[in-house]
Amino acid sequence: QVHLVESGGGLVQPGGSLRLSCVASTYLRGIGEWAWHRQAPGKQRERVALIDPDGTATYIGAVKGRFTISRDDDKSAAYLQMGNLKPDDPGVYYCKWIDAMHTWGRGAQVTVSS
């Protein structure tokens, strides 16, 4: 069974940057997509970014131009570079590996506060 572990969360001031990493416990074989979701307190989990096997990325409008998703298939990892963080961005960020199944990480807390 594959486990995903996120890292890189933390506290940042508005306008600051963070880079989240997600690494699989075993080598991910086959073709799949990576996604990052976030869940703010009292809100539903939403997908913020997705990257397909060809490297094509899509984003929700709220983060477009500020966040960048990337993947490293040799390392079975995905990343989310977040810039110009805003008060609407805090929450728990989860990575997800999508192949025949959907595998979730446990999440990384992102806090934006001055």
Secondary structure, DSSP 8 states (H G I E B T S, - for coil): ---EEEE--EEE-TT--EEEEEEESS---S--EEEEEEE-TTS--EEEEEE-TT--EEE-TTTTTTEEEEEETTTTEEEEEE-S--TT--EEEEEEEESSSEEEB--EEEEE--
